[in-house]
Amino acid sequence: MELRESAIRLTKRLAQTAQETFGDFEEAVEKDATKTAVLDGTVHPLTSYVINYVKFLFKSEAKDLLGDDWVLIHRRIVQWHANQYKRVSWAMVVTGVLLSRAMVKDQFKTFNVQFEELHQRQSQWMVHDSELRESLRLAVAEVLLPAYRAFIKPMIENGKNPQKYIRFHPETIESMLNEFFESKTWSEPKQ
């Protein structure tokens, strides 16, 4: 009986310590002075840290200690950071696609350069959790592909030399998105 009571006390102390630690971490995140967005397509280091930290909690079955409400709140935080990634990383590319059709050549050039840069950079990143990796890829595809298809449609239907401007077909972009977060090196060829 004494061993059981000791185990229960230890579990309660562990849960309390874990909650305090996560509370301290949450407070540190809230006090982080770097409130500016990272505009070069990279993920803010704190965002990456938070996502990895919370994913660790799920893997370690922390919800048994911290409770379902705590896990639900922090899943929402992870989702918010994933949405921030999508907004910050892809806003410029999608905005370029949705601009006026008057400057078609410049729009295609801008899109091609921005997409290649983001593809090269984000293919080097590594998201170890396969579920999160696929979720991020899907989030980008849901934003980018419909906008890009709408952008190239008039060029395909009415353009004199669409191949001159359209470097990437939607299927190619979709395939390239599947290379994101796989930690590819610069020297690896595109598939």
C-alpha positions as a Python dict, from the first residue, in 0.01 Angstrom:
ca = {
    (1, 'M'): (0, 0, 0),
    (2, 'E'): (286, 237, 85),
    (3, 'L'): (450, 178, -252),
    (4, 'R'): (124, 257, -432),
    (5, 'E'): (79, 582, -236),
    (6, 'S'): (438, 677, -311),
    (7, 'A'): (382, 614, -683),
    (8, 'I'): (64, 825, -679),
    (9, 'R'): (245, 1113, -500),
    (10, 'L'): (533, 1089, -749),
    (11, 'T'): (291, 1096, -1044),
    (12, 'K'): (114, 1401, -903),
    (13, 'R'): (444, 1582, -847),
    (14, 'L'): (555, 1493, -1200),
    (15, 'A'): (229, 1627, -1341),
    (16, 'Q'): (259, 1947, -1138),
    (17, 'T'): (622, 1995, -1246),
    (18, 'A'): (531, 1932, -1609),
    (19, 'Q'): (246, 2186, -1593),
    (20, 'E'): (476, 2444, -1431),
    (21, 'T'): (746, 2382, -1691),
    (22, 'F'): (500, 2419, -1977),
    (23, 'G'): (355, 2729, -1812),
    (24, 'D'): (706, 2877, -1794),
    (25, 'F'): (762, 2787, -2158),
    (26, 'E'): (432, 2944, -2260),
    (27, 'E'): (524, 3260, -2070),
    (28, 'A'): (863, 3271, -2246),
    (29, 'V'): (691, 3241, -2584),
    (30, 'E'): (453, 3524, -2498),
    (31, 'K'): (740, 3747, -2386),
    (32, 'D'): (952, 3677, -2694),
    (33, 'A'): (1068, 4013, -2824),
    (34, 'T'): (1094, 3907, -3187),
    (35, 'K'): (743, 3991, -3301),
    (36, 'T'): (840, 4065, -3662),
    (37, 'A'): (757, 3817, -3933),
    (38, 'V'): (1035, 3634, -4114),
    (39, 'L'): (985, 3737, -4477),
    (40, 'D'): (1248, 3528, -4653),
    (41, 'G'): (1040, 3210, -4649),
    (42, 'T'): (1209, 3056, -4347),
    (43, 'V'): (1022, 2954, -4038),
    (44, 'H'): (1078, 3175, -3735),
    (45, 'P'): (1302, 2981, -3495),
    (46, 'L'): (1053, 3016, -3212),
    (47, 'T'): (774, 2878, -3432),
    (48, 'S'): (984, 2576, -3518),
    (49, 'Y'): (1073, 2526, -3153),
    (50, 'V'): (711, 2549, -3040),
    (51, 'I'): (592, 2304, -3304),
    (52, 'N'): (862, 2052, -3217),
    (53, 'Y'): (805, 2101, -2844),
    (54, 'V'): (432, 2042, -2864),
    (55, 'K'): (473, 1745, -3099),
    (56, 'F'): (711, 1594, -2843),
    (57, 'L'): (440, 1625, -2582),
    (58, 'F'): (195, 1430, -2793),
    (59, 'K'): (452, 1159, -2857),
    (60, 'S'): (536, 1129, -2488),
    (61, 'E'): (171, 1082, -2395),
    (62, 'A'): (180, 1396, -2184),
    (63, 'K'): (-194, 1430, -2219),
    (64, 'D'): (-233, 1164, -1953),
    (65, 'L'): (-51, 1396, -1713),
    (66, 'L'): (-171, 1734, -1837),
    (67, 'G'): (-524, 1657, -1941),
    (68, 'D'): (-720, 1672, -2265),
    (69, 'D'): (-798, 2045, -2232),
    (70, 'W'): (-430, 2136, -2216),
    (71, 'V'): (-350, 1919, -2517),
    (72, 'L'): (-641, 2068, -2714),
    (73, 'I'): (-524, 2424, -2642),
    (74, 'H'): (-171, 2344, -2752),
    (75, 'R'): (-284, 2162, -3065),
    (76, 'R'): (-460, 2485, -3158),
    (77, 'I'): (-132, 2670, -3099),
    (78, 'V'): (47, 2431, -3336),
    (79, 'Q'): (-226, 2483, -3596),
    (80, 'W'): (-197, 2861, -3557),
    (81, 'H'): (179, 2839, -3620),
    (82, 'A'): (120, 2619, -3925),
    (83, 'N'): (-125, 2880, -4059),
    (84, 'Q'): (131, 3155, -3991),
    (85, 'Y'): (387, 2957, -4190),
    (86, 'K'): (145, 2928, -4480),
    (87, 'R'): (54, 3296, -4469),
    (88, 'V'): (408, 3433, -4437),
    (89, 'S'): (585, 3191, -4671),
    (90, 'W'): (332, 3185, -4952),
    (91, 'A'): (154, 3520, -4946),
    (92, 'M'): (395, 3686, -5190),
    (93, 'V'): (383, 3400, -5439),
    (94, 'V'): (3, 3377, -5438),
    (95, 'T'): (-32, 3756, -5449),
    (96, 'G'): (184, 3760, -5761),
    (97, 'V'): (-46, 3505, -5921),
    (98, 'L'): (-361, 3704, -5846),
    (99, 'L'): (-245, 4041, -5981),
    (100, 'S'): (-372, 4206, -6298),
    (101, 'R'): (-309, 4018, -6624),
    (102, 'A'): (-155, 4326, -6792),
    (103, 'M'): (199, 4234, -6697),
    (104, 'V'): (195, 3864, -6779),
    (105, 'K'): (565, 3828, -6857),
    (106, 'D'): (673, 3991, -6530),
    (107, 'Q'): (417, 3793, -6333),
    (108, 'F'): (541, 3461, -6466),
    (109, 'K'): (903, 3561, -6412),
    (110, 'T'): (829, 3670, -6054),
    (111, 'F'): (632, 3355, -5976),
    (112, 'N'): (897, 3127, -6125),
    (113, 'V'): (1180, 3289, -5929),
    (114, 'Q'): (987, 3298, -5600),
    (115, 'F'): (864, 2942, -5632),
    (116, 'E'): (1210, 2809, -5718),
    (117, 'E'): (1364, 2991, -5420),
    (118, 'L'): (1100, 2864, -5178),
    (119, 'H'): (1120, 2513, -5320),
    (120, 'Q'): (1496, 2504, -5286),
    (121, 'R'): (1488, 2642, -4931),
    (122, 'Q'): (1194, 2445, -4798),
    (123, 'S'): (1309, 2118, -4952),
    (124, 'Q'): (1612, 2147, -4726),
    (125, 'W'): (1405, 2183, -4410),
    (126, 'M'): (1317, 1874, -4213),
    (127, 'V'): (986, 1808, -4041),
    (128, 'H'): (1036, 1475, -3870),
    (129, 'D'): (672, 1411, -3788),
    (130, 'S'): (518, 1267, -4106),
    (131, 'E'): (164, 1378, -4016),
    (132, 'L'): (271, 1739, -3962),
    (133, 'R'): (488, 1729, -4278),
    (134, 'E'): (194, 1613, -4491),
    (135, 'S'): (-38, 1862, -4326),
    (136, 'L'): (196, 2151, -4413),
    (137, 'R'): (234, 2031, -4772),
    (138, 'L'): (-142, 2002, -4810),
    (139, 'A'): (-195, 2349, -4664),
    (140, 'V'): (42, 2498, -4922),
    (141, 'A'): (-114, 2301, -5208),
    (142, 'E'): (-465, 2414, -5110),
    (143, 'V'): (-357, 2777, -5135),
    (144, 'L'): (-114, 2767, -5424),
    (145, 'L'): (-254, 2523, -5679),
    (146, 'P'): (-601, 2676, -5734),
    (147, 'A'): (-452, 3026, -5761),
    (148, 'Y'): (-182, 2905, -6002),
    (149, 'R'): (-430, 2714, -6220),
    (150, 'A'): (-648, 3024, -6244),
    (151, 'F'): (-340, 3231, -6328),
    (152, 'I'): (-215, 3011, -6614),
    (153, 'K'): (-556, 2926, -6762),
    (154, 'P'): (-587, 3241, -6980),
    (155, 'M'): (-231, 3194, -7102),
    (156, 'I'): (-297, 2833, -7200),
    (157, 'E'): (-631, 2915, -7367),
    (158, 'N'): (-541, 3246, -7535),
    (159, 'G'): (-165, 3286, -7528),
    (160, 'K'): (47, 3262, -7840),
    (161, 'N'): (346, 3099, -7672),
    (162, 'P'): (238, 2965, -7332),
    (163, 'Q'): (547, 2742, -7305),
    (164, 'K'): (759, 3057, -7316),
    (165, 'Y'): (617, 3171, -6982),
    (166, 'I'): (481, 2862, -6808),
    (167, 'R'): (787, 2693, -6660),
    (168, 'F'): (586, 2482, -6415),
    (169, 'H'): (268, 2293, -6491),
    (170, 'P'): (38, 2238, -6189),
    (171, 'E'): (134, 1869, -6176),
    (172, 'T'): (501, 1965, -6160),
    (173, 'I'): (434, 2209, -5877),
    (174, 'E'): (238, 1944, -5691),
    (175, 'S'): (527, 1701, -5731),
    (176, 'M'): (776, 1963, -5612),
    (177, 'L'): (562, 2040, -5307),
    (178, 'N'): (597, 1673, -5211),
    (179, 'E'): (973, 1734, -5175),
    (180, 'F'): (921, 1996, -4904),
    (181, 'F'): (1051, 1926, -4554),
    (182, 'E'): (1259, 1623, -4659),
    (183, 'S'): (1599, 1779, -4579),
    (184, 'K'): (1724, 1756, -4939),
    (185, 'T'): (2063, 1909, -5007),
    (186, 'W'): (2129, 2169, -5278),
    (187, 'S'): (2320, 1918, -5489),
    (188, 'E'): (2037, 1665, -5511),
    (189, 'P'): (1859, 1676, -5847),
    (190, 'K'): (1490, 1759, -5867),
    (191, 'Q'): (1273, 1459, -5935),
}
